[in-house]
Amino acid sequence: MNRIPQGWQWVDPQKEFNAVKTAIRGGLLSRSEAISAFGYDAEDIDREIAADKQRA
């Protein structure tokens, strides 16, 4: 999986993820932008999720 360097350390990961989910649901941030902000590639994540679902 390709990683993009992360720019900051989390103070409170739960609050950070809740804020990101709220921004995505509110249309202020795309899912791909959110994934990239955490240093991951959205296409890699989608492939991994699809593979996990197929195995389940």
mmJSON file of the N, C-alpha and C atoms, coordinates in Angstrom:
{"data_MODEL":{"atom_site":{
"group_PDB":["ATOM","ATOM","ATOM","ATOM","ATOM","ATOM","ATOM","ATOM","ATOM","ATOM","ATOM","ATOM","ATOM","ATOM","ATOM","ATOM","ATOM","ATOM","ATOM","ATOM","ATOM","ATOM","ATOM","ATOM","ATOM","ATOM","ATOM","ATOM","ATOM","ATOM","ATOM","ATOM","ATOM","ATOM","ATOM","ATOM","ATOM","ATOM","ATOM","ATOM","ATOM","ATOM","ATOM","ATOM","ATOM","ATOM","ATOM","ATOM","ATOM","ATOM","ATOM","ATOM","ATOM","ATOM","ATOM","ATOM","ATOM","ATOM","ATOM","ATOM","ATOM","ATOM","ATOM","ATOM","ATOM","ATOM","ATOM","ATOM","ATOM","ATOM","ATOM","ATOM","ATOM","ATOM","ATOM","ATOM","ATOM","ATOM","ATOM","ATOM","ATOM","ATOM","ATOM","ATOM","ATOM","ATOM","ATOM","ATOM","ATOM","ATOM","ATOM","ATOM","ATOM","ATOM","ATOM","ATOM","ATOM","ATOM","ATOM","ATOM","ATOM","ATOM","ATOM","ATOM","ATOM","ATOM","ATOM","ATOM","ATOM","ATOM","ATOM","ATOM","ATOM","ATOM","ATOM","ATOM","ATOM","ATOM","ATOM","ATOM","ATOM","ATOM","ATOM","ATOM","ATOM","ATOM","ATOM","ATOM","ATOM","ATOM","ATOM","ATOM","ATOM","ATOM","ATOM","ATOM","ATOM","ATOM","ATOM","ATOM","ATOM","ATOM","ATOM","ATOM","ATOM","ATOM","ATOM","ATOM","ATOM","ATOM","ATOM","ATOM","ATOM","ATOM","ATOM","ATOM","ATOM","ATOM","ATOM","ATOM","ATOM","ATOM","ATOM","ATOM","ATOM","ATOM","ATOM","ATOM"],
"id":[1,2,3,4,5,6,7,8,9,10,11,12,13,14,15,16,17,18,19,20,21,22,23,24,25,26,27,28,29,30,31,32,33,34,35,36,37,38,39,40,41,42,43,44,45,46,47,48,49,50,51,52,53,54,55,56,57,58,59,60,61,62,63,64,65,66,67,68,69,70,71,72,73,74,75,76,77,78,79,80,81,82,83,84,85,86,87,88,89,90,91,92,93,94,95,96,97,98,99,100,101,102,103,104,105,106,107,108,109,110,111,112,113,114,115,116,117,118,119,120,121,122,123,124,125,126,127,128,129,130,131,132,133,134,135,136,137,138,139,140,141,142,143,144,145,146,147,148,149,150,151,152,153,154,155,156,157,158,159,160,161,162,163,164,165,166,167,168],
"type_symbol":["N","C","C","N","C","C","N","C","C","N","C","C","N","C","C","N","C","C","N","C","C","N","C","C","N","C","C","N","C","C","N","C","C","N","C","C","N","C","C","N","C","C","N","C","C","N","C","C","N","C","C","N","C","C","N","C","C","N","C","C","N","C","C","N","C","C","N","C","C","N","C","C","N","C","C","N","C","C","N","C","C","N","C","C","N","C","C","N","C","C","N","C","C","N","C","C","N","C","C","N","C","C","N","C","C","N","C","C","N","C","C","N","C","C","N","C","C","N","C","C","N","C","C","N","C","C","N","C","C","N","C","C","N","C","C","N","C","C","N","C","C","N","C","C","N","C","C","N","C","C","N","C","C","N","C","C","N","C","C","N","C","C","N","C","C","N","C","C"],
"label_atom_id":["N","CA","C","N","CA","C","N","CA","C","N","CA","C","N","CA","C","N","CA","C","N","CA","C","N","CA","C","N","CA","C","N","CA","C","N","CA","C","N","CA","C","N","CA","C","N","CA","C","N","CA","C","N","CA","C","N","CA","C","N","CA","C","N","CA","C","N","CA","C","N","CA","C","N","CA","C","N","CA","C","N","CA","C","N","CA","C","N","CA","C","N","CA","C","N","CA","C","N","CA","C","N","CA","C","N","CA","C","N","CA","C","N","CA","C","N","CA","C","N","CA","C","N","CA","C","N","CA","C","N","CA","C","N","CA","C","N","CA","C","N","CA","C","N","CA","C","N","CA","C","N","CA","C","N","CA","C","N","CA","C","N","CA","C","N","CA","C","N","CA","C","N","CA","C","N","CA","C","N","CA","C","N","CA","C","N","CA","C","N","CA","C","N","CA","C"],
"label_alt_id":[null,null,null,null,null,null,null,null,null,null,null,null,null,null,null,null,null,null,null,null,null,null,null,null,null,null,null,null,null,null,null,null,null,null,null,null,null,null,null,null,null,null,null,null,null,null,null,null,null,null,null,null,null,null,null,null,null,null,null,null,null,null,null,null,null,null,null,null,null,null,null,null,null,null,null,null,null,null,null,null,null,null,null,null,null,null,null,null,null,null,null,null,null,null,null,null,null,null,null,null,null,null,null,null,null,null,null,null,null,null,null,null,null,null,null,null,null,null,null,null,null,null,null,null,null,null,null,null,null,null,null,null,null,null,null,null,null,null,null,null,null,null,null,null,null,null,null,null,null,null,null,null,null,null,null,null,null,null,null,null,null,null,null,null,null,null,null,null],
"label_comp_id":["MET","MET","MET","ASN","ASN","ASN","ARG","ARG","ARG","ILE","ILE","ILE","PRO","PRO","PRO","GLN","GLN","GLN","GLY","GLY","GLY","TRP","TRP","TRP","GLN","GLN","GLN","TRP","TRP","TRP","VAL","VAL","VAL","ASP","ASP","ASP","PRO","PRO","PRO","GLN","GLN","GLN","LYS","LYS","LYS","GLU","GLU","GLU","PHE","PHE","PHE","ASN","ASN","ASN","ALA","ALA","ALA","VAL","VAL","VAL","LYS","LYS","LYS","THR","THR","THR","ALA","ALA","ALA","ILE","ILE","ILE","ARG","ARG","ARG","GLY","GLY","GLY","GLY","GLY","GLY","LEU","LEU","LEU","LEU","LEU","LEU","SER","SER","SER","ARG","ARG","ARG","SER","SER","SER","GLU","GLU","GLU","ALA","ALA","ALA","ILE","ILE","ILE","SER","SER","SER","ALA","ALA","ALA","PHE","PHE","PHE","GLY","GLY","GLY","TYR","TYR","TYR","ASP","ASP","ASP","ALA","ALA","ALA","GLU","GLU","GLU","ASP","ASP","ASP","ILE","ILE","ILE","ASP","ASP","ASP","ARG","ARG","ARG","GLU","GLU","GLU","ILE","ILE","ILE","ALA","ALA","ALA","ALA","ALA","ALA","ASP","ASP","ASP","LYS","LYS","LYS","GLN","GLN","GLN","ARG","ARG","ARG","ALA","ALA","ALA"],
"label_asym_id":["A","A","A","A","A","A","A","A","A","A","A","A","A","A","A","A","A","A","A","A","A","A","A","A","A","A","A","A","A","A","A","A","A","A","A","A","A","A","A","A","A","A","A","A","A","A","A","A","A","A","A","A","A","A","A","A","A","A","A","A","A","A","A","A","A","A","A","A","A","A","A","A","A","A","A","A","A","A","A","A","A","A","A","A","A","A","A","A","A","A","A","A","A","A","A","A","A","A","A","A","A","A","A","A","A","A","A","A","A","A","A","A","A","A","A","A","A","A","A","A","A","A","A","A","A","A","A","A","A","A","A","A","A","A","A","A","A","A","A","A","A","A","A","A","A","A","A","A","A","A","A","A","A","A","A","A","A","A","A","A","A","A","A","A","A","A","A","A"],
"label_entity_id":["1","1","1","1","1","1","1","1","1","1","1","1","1","1","1","1","1","1","1","1","1","1","1","1","1","1","1","1","1","1","1","1","1","1","1","1","1","1","1","1","1","1","1","1","1","1","1","1","1","1","1","1","1","1","1","1","1","1","1","1","1","1","1","1","1","1","1","1","1","1","1","1","1","1","1","1","1","1","1","1","1","1","1","1","1","1","1","1","1","1","1","1","1","1","1","1","1","1","1","1","1","1","1","1","1","1","1","1","1","1","1","1","1","1","1","1","1","1","1","1","1","1","1","1","1","1","1","1","1","1","1","1","1","1","1","1","1","1","1","1","1","1","1","1","1","1","1","1","1","1","1","1","1","1","1","1","1","1","1","1","1","1","1","1","1","1","1","1"],
"label_seq_id":[1,1,1,2,2,2,3,3,3,4,4,4,5,5,5,6,6,6,7,7,7,8,8,8,9,9,9,10,10,10,11,11,11,12,12,12,13,13,13,14,14,14,15,15,15,16,16,16,17,17,17,18,18,18,19,19,19,20,20,20,21,21,21,22,22,22,23,23,23,24,24,24,25,25,25,26,26,26,27,27,27,28,28,28,29,29,29,30,30,30,31,31,31,32,32,32,33,33,33,34,34,34,35,35,35,36,36,36,37,37,37,38,38,38,39,39,39,40,40,40,41,41,41,42,42,42,43,43,43,44,44,44,45,45,45,46,46,46,47,47,47,48,48,48,49,49,49,50,50,50,51,51,51,52,52,52,53,53,53,54,54,54,55,55,55,56,56,56],
"pdbx_PDB_ins_code":[null,null,null,null,null,null,null,null,null,null,null,null,null,null,null,null,null,null,null,null,null,null,null,null,null,null,null,null,null,null,null,null,null,null,null,null,null,null,null,null,null,null,null,null,null,null,null,null,null,null,null,null,null,null,null,null,null,null,null,null,null,null,null,null,null,null,null,null,null,null,null,null,null,null,null,null,null,null,null,null,null,null,null,null,null,null,null,null,null,null,null,null,null,null,null,null,null,null,null,null,null,null,null,null,null,null,null,null,null,null,null,null,null,null,null,null,null,null,null,null,null,null,null,null,null,null,null,null,null,null,null,null,null,null,null,null,null,null,null,null,null,null,null,null,null,null,null,null,null,null,null,null,null,null,null,null,null,null,null,null,null,null,null,null,null,null,null,null],
"Cartn_x":[0.844,0.0,0.891,0.536,1.277,0.864,1.85,1.547,2.06,1.281,1.666,2.023,3.157,3.545,2.461,2.241,1.241,1.836,1.031,1.536,1.424,0.723,0.542,0.281,0.431,0.091,-1.278,-2.074,-3.403,-3.312,-4.145,-4.273,-5.335,-6.446,-7.548,-8.096,-7.609,-8.012,-9.52,-10.23,-11.68,-12.357,-11.979,-12.558,-12.172,-10.929,-10.466,-11.297,-11.486,-12.27,-13.73,-14.287,-15.678,-15.814,-14.837,-14.859,-14.762,-13.92,-13.775,-15.078,-15.678,-16.951,-18.028,-18.073,-19.047,-18.805,-17.547,-17.209,-17.578,-17.353,-17.724,-19.239,-19.952,-21.424,-22.017,-21.353,-21.837,-21.429,-20.671,-20.268,-19.115,-18.417,-17.297,-15.964,-15.947,-14.721,-15.105,-14.325,-14.604,-13.938,-14.44,-13.852,-12.4,-12.134,-10.767,-9.836,-10.313,-9.503,-9.202,-10.194,-10.014,-8.996,-9.106,-8.168,-6.752,-6.605,-5.287,-4.706,-5.547,-5.08,-4.469,-4.91,-4.365,-3.203,-2.779,-1.579,-1.801,-3.025,-3.322,-3.843,-3.855,-4.375,-5.784,-6.764,-8.166,-8.386,-7.708,-7.889,-7.358,-6.24,-5.713,-6.699,-7.249,-8.212,-9.447,-9.954,-11.139,-10.882,-9.696,-9.359,-9.288,-8.692,-8.576,-9.945,-10.828,-12.167,-12.932,-12.845,-13.52,-13.0,-11.69,-11.114,-11.577,-11.643,-12.128,-13.578,-14.41,-15.83,-15.973,-15.136,-15.223,-14.818,-13.795,-13.353,-14.404,-15.113,-16.136,-17.32],
"Cartn_y":[-1.171,0.0,1.236,2.2,3.459,4.339,4.963,5.873,7.257,8.246,9.639,10.105,10.78,11.187,12.005,11.699,12.388,13.683,14.731,16.021,16.381,15.583,15.933,14.695,14.849,13.788,14.102,13.079,13.282,13.563,14.476,14.728,13.79,13.688,12.805,12.139,10.92,10.244,10.083,9.798,9.613,10.904,12.024,13.303,13.634,13.321,13.581,12.791,11.498,10.674,11.114,11.47,11.959,13.244,14.144,15.394,15.117,14.168,13.821,13.223,12.3,11.71,12.779,13.721,14.803,15.665,15.958,16.769,16.046,14.736,13.958,13.956,13.651,13.607,14.963,16.034,17.382,17.924,17.144,17.548,18.546,18.683,19.616,18.974,17.637,16.885,15.599,15.237,13.967,12.83,11.636,10.458,10.291,10.525,10.41,11.429,12.659,13.682,13.277,12.733,12.323,11.191,10.216,9.094,9.592,10.485,11.047,11.825,12.534,13.322,12.44,11.186,10.264,9.445,9.786,9.18,7.907,7.653,6.445,6.803,5.821,5.978,5.376,6.167,5.728,4.471,4.363,3.182,1.927,2.048,0.909,0.489,1.461,1.175,0.489,0.995,0.389,-1.06,-1.338,-2.717,-3.622,-3.115,-3.916,-4.2,-3.208,-3.394,-4.414,-4.3,-5.253,-6.675,-6.812,-8.144,-8.687,-7.837,-8.261,-8.741,-8.001,-8.368,-9.687,-9.896,-11.132,-12.321,-12.151,-13.244,-13.558,-12.528,-12.726,-13.459],
"Cartn_z":[0.0,0.0,0.0,-0.837,-0.89,0.274,0.901,2.003,1.668,2.041,1.905,3.309,3.489,4.847,5.536,6.786,7.586,8.133,8.181,8.563,10.034,10.837,12.241,13.085,14.378,15.326,15.919,16.193,16.758,18.247,18.695,20.121,20.679,19.973,20.373,19.112,18.805,17.555,17.391,18.471,18.351,17.896,18.48,18.064,16.624,16.257,14.893,13.88,14.117,13.195,13.158,14.305,14.317,13.52,13.63,12.87,11.365,10.996,9.577,9.046,9.804,9.373,9.204,10.128,10.047,8.807,8.514,7.339,6.045,5.997,4.809,4.644,5.722,5.65,5.318,5.746,5.483,4.127,3.371,2.04,2.015,3.128,3.197,2.842,2.79,2.544,1.826,0.816,0.142,0.913,0.71,1.341,0.9,-0.385,-0.899,-0.244,-0.055,0.614,2.055,2.732,4.12,4.223,3.344,3.347,3.074,2.11,1.782,2.96,3.687,4.826,5.913,5.976,6.969,6.41,5.192,4.632,3.829,3.398,2.639,1.254,0.365,-0.983,-1.024,-1.464,-1.453,-2.294,-3.435,-4.277,-3.589,-2.866,-2.103,-1.023,-0.322,0.75,0.17,-0.954,-1.572,-1.976,-2.537,-2.914,-1.677,-0.607,0.615,1.219,1.235,1.775,0.939,-0.387,-1.271,-1.044,-0.877,-0.627,0.715,1.733,3.055,2.981,2.255,2.127,1.375,0.352,-0.424,0.453,1.27,2.157,3.206,3.667,4.711,4.13],
"occupancy":[1.0,1.0,1.0,1.0,1.0,1.0,1.0,1.0,1.0,1.0,1.0,1.0,1.0,1.0,1.0,1.0,1.0,1.0,1.0,1.0,1.0,1.0,1.0,1.0,1.0,1.0,1.0,1.0,1.0,1.0,1.0,1.0,1.0,1.0,1.0,1.0,1.0,1.0,1.0,1.0,1.0,1.0,1.0,1.0,1.0,1.0,1.0,1.0,1.0,1.0,1.0,1.0,1.0,1.0,1.0,1.0,1.0,1.0,1.0,1.0,1.0,1.0,1.0,1.0,1.0,1.0,1.0,1.0,1.0,1.0,1.0,1.0,1.0,1.0,1.0,1.0,1.0,1.0,1.0,1.0,1.0,1.0,1.0,1.0,1.0,1.0,1.0,1.0,1.0,1.0,1.0,1.0,1.0,1.0,1.0,1.0,1.0,1.0,1.0,1.0,1.0,1.0,1.0,1.0,1.0,1.0,1.0,1.0,1.0,1.0,1.0,1.0,1.0,1.0,1.0,1.0,1.0,1.0,1.0,1.0,1.0,1.0,1.0,1.0,1.0,1.0,1.0,1.0,1.0,1.0,1.0,1.0,1.0,1.0,1.0,1.0,1.0,1.0,1.0,1.0,1.0,1.0,1.0,1.0,1.0,1.0,1.0,1.0,1.0,1.0,1.0,1.0,1.0,1.0,1.0,1.0,1.0,1.0,1.0,1.0,1.0,1.0,1.0,1.0,1.0,1.0,1.0,1.0],
"B_iso_or_equiv":[0.0,0.0,0.0,0.0,0.0,0.0,0.0,0.0,0.0,0.0,0.0,0.0,0.0,0.0,0.0,0.0,0.0,0.0,0.0,0.0,0.0,0.0,0.0,0.0,0.0,0.0,0.0,0.0,0.0,0.0,0.0,0.0,0.0,0.0,0.0,0.0,0.0,0.0,0.0,0.0,0.0,0.0,0.0,0.0,0.0,0.0,0.0,0.0,0.0,0.0,0.0,0.0,0.0,0.0,0.0,0.0,0.0,0.0,0.0,0.0,0.0,0.0,0.0,0.0,0.0,0.0,0.0,0.0,0.0,0.0,0.0,0.0,0.0,0.0,0.0,0.0,0.0,0.0,0.0,0.0,0.0,0.0,0.0,0.0,0.0,0.0,0.0,0.0,0.0,0.0,0.0,0.0,0.0,0.0,0.0,0.0,0.0,0.0,0.0,0.0,0.0,0.0,0.0,0.0,0.0,0.0,0.0,0.0,0.0,0.0,0.0,0.0,0.0,0.0,0.0,0.0,0.0,0.0,0.0,0.0,0.0,0.0,0.0,0.0,0.0,0.0,0.0,0.0,0.0,0.0,0.0,0.0,0.0,0.0,0.0,0.0,0.0,0.0,0.0,0.0,0.0,0.0,0.0,0.0,0.0,0.0,0.0,0.0,0.0,0.0,0.0,0.0,0.0,0.0,0.0,0.0,0.0,0.0,0.0,0.0,0.0,0.0,0.0,0.0,0.0,0.0,0.0,0.0],
"pdbx_formal_charge":[null,null,null,null,null,null,null,null,null,null,null,null,null,null,null,null,null,null,null,null,null,null,null,null,null,null,null,null,null,null,null,null,null,null,null,null,null,null,null,null,null,null,null,null,null,null,null,null,null,null,null,null,null,null,null,null,null,null,null,null,null,null,null,null,null,null,null,null,null,null,null,null,null,null,null,null,null,null,null,null,null,null,null,null,null,null,null,null,null,null,null,null,null,null,null,null,null,null,null,null,null,null,null,null,null,null,null,null,null,null,null,null,null,null,null,null,null,null,null,null,null,null,null,null,null,null,null,null,null,null,null,null,null,null,null,null,null,null,null,null,null,null,null,null,null,null,null,null,null,null,null,null,null,null,null,null,null,null,null,null,null,null,null,null,null,null,null,null],
"auth_seq_id":[1,1,1,2,2,2,3,3,3,4,4,4,5,5,5,6,6,6,7,7,7,8,8,8,9,9,9,10,10,10,11,11,11,12,12,12,13,13,13,14,14,14,15,15,15,16,16,16,17,17,17,18,18,18,19,19,19,20,20,20,21,21,21,22,22,22,23,23,23,24,24,24,25,25,25,26,26,26,27,27,27,28,28,28,29,29,29,30,30,30,31,31,31,32,32,32,33,33,33,34,34,34,35,35,35,36,36,36,37,37,37,38,38,38,39,39,39,40,40,40,41,41,41,42,42,42,43,43,43,44,44,44,45,45,45,46,46,46,47,47,47,48,48,48,49,49,49,50,50,50,51,51,51,52,52,52,53,53,53,54,54,54,55,55,55,56,56,56],
"auth_comp_id":["MET","MET","MET","ASN","ASN","ASN","ARG","ARG","ARG","ILE","ILE","ILE","PRO","PRO","PRO","GLN","GLN","GLN","GLY","GLY","GLY","TRP","TRP","TRP","GLN","GLN","GLN","TRP","TRP","TRP","VAL","VAL","VAL","ASP","ASP","ASP","PRO","PRO","PRO","GLN","GLN","GLN","LYS","LYS","LYS","GLU","GLU","GLU","PHE","PHE","PHE","ASN","ASN","ASN","ALA","ALA","ALA","VAL","VAL","VAL","LYS","LYS","LYS","THR","THR","THR","ALA","ALA","ALA","ILE","ILE","ILE","ARG","ARG","ARG","GLY","GLY","GLY","GLY","GLY","GLY","LEU","LEU","LEU","LEU","LEU","LEU","SER","SER","SER","ARG","ARG","ARG","SER","SER","SER","GLU","GLU","GLU","ALA","ALA","ALA","ILE","ILE","ILE","SER","SER","SER","ALA","ALA","ALA","PHE","PHE","PHE","GLY","GLY","GLY","TYR","TYR","TYR","ASP","ASP","ASP","ALA","ALA","ALA","GLU","GLU","GLU","ASP","ASP","ASP","ILE","ILE","ILE","ASP","ASP","ASP","ARG","ARG","ARG","GLU","GLU","GLU","ILE","ILE","ILE","ALA","ALA","ALA","ALA","ALA","ALA","ASP","ASP","ASP","LYS","LYS","LYS","GLN","GLN","GLN","ARG","ARG","ARG","ALA","ALA","ALA"],
"auth_asym_id":["A","A","A","A","A","A","A","A","A","A","A","A","A","A","A","A","A","A","A","A","A","A","A","A","A","A","A","A","A","A","A","A","A","A","A","A","A","A","A","A","A","A","A","A","A","A","A","A","A","A","A","A","A","A","A","A","A","A","A","A","A","A","A","A","A","A","A","A","A","A","A","A","A","A","A","A","A","A","A","A","A","A","A","A","A","A","A","A","A","A","A","A","A","A","A","A","A","A","A","A","A","A","A","A","A","A","A","A","A","A","A","A","A","A","A","A","A","A","A","A","A","A","A","A","A","A","A","A","A","A","A","A","A","A","A","A","A","A","A","A","A","A","A","A","A","A","A","A","A","A","A","A","A","A","A","A","A","A","A","A","A","A","A","A","A","A","A","A"],
"auth_atom_id":["N","CA","C","N","CA","C","N","CA","C","N","CA","C","N","CA","C","N","CA","C","N","CA","C","N","CA","C","N","CA","C","N","CA","C","N","CA","C","N","CA","C","N","CA","C","N","CA","C","N","CA","C","N","CA","C","N","CA","C","N","CA","C","N","CA","C","N","CA","C","N","CA","C","N","CA","C","N","CA","C","N","CA","C","N","CA","C","N","CA","C","N","CA","C","N","CA","C","N","CA","C","N","CA","C","N","CA","C","N","CA","C","N","CA","C","N","CA","C","N","CA","C","N","CA","C","N","CA","C","N","CA","C","N","CA","C","N","CA","C","N","CA","C","N","CA","C","N","CA","C","N","CA","C","N","CA","C","N","CA","C","N","CA","C","N","CA","C","N","CA","C","N","CA","C","N","CA","C","N","CA","C","N","CA","C","N","CA","C","N","CA","C","N","CA","C"],
"pdbx_PDB_model_num":[1,1,1,1,1,1,1,1,1,1,1,1,1,1,1,1,1,1,1,1,1,1,1,1,1,1,1,1,1,1,1,1,1,1,1,1,1,1,1,1,1,1,1,1,1,1,1,1,1,1,1,1,1,1,1,1,1,1,1,1,1,1,1,1,1,1,1,1,1,1,1,1,1,1,1,1,1,1,1,1,1,1,1,1,1,1,1,1,1,1,1,1,1,1,1,1,1,1,1,1,1,1,1,1,1,1,1,1,1,1,1,1,1,1,1,1,1,1,1,1,1,1,1,1,1,1,1,1,1,1,1,1,1,1,1,1,1,1,1,1,1,1,1,1,1,1,1,1,1,1,1,1,1,1,1,1,1,1,1,1,1,1,1,1,1,1,1,1]
}}}
